[in-house]
């Protein structure tokens, strides 16, 4: 839901406007009846990638020049130790 506020209202009700935006709404602030700012909630940051999730699941070949498996299925089998 989008709600329009003039600058004076936004100053007076800022805490309530923020609560409204946090709960999924949008707020637009207008100057002299003309919309100038839209307040929207910040999206959650993407989940952090964890290093080492595959530790111990894939064995590096003893010979670095050994080719990788030819197909994606063979590669997955090699990673999972099949």
PEMO-V651660 format. One line per field, one symbol per residue. burial: b if it has 24 or more other ideal C-beta (glycine too) atoms within 12 Angstrom, else e. A space follows every 10 residues. Layout:
# PEMO-V651660
burial = ???
This chain:
# PEMO-V651660
burial = eeeebeeeeb eeeeeebeee beeeeebbbe eeeeeeeebe eeeeeeeeee eeeeeeeeee eeeeeeeeee eeeeeeeeee ee
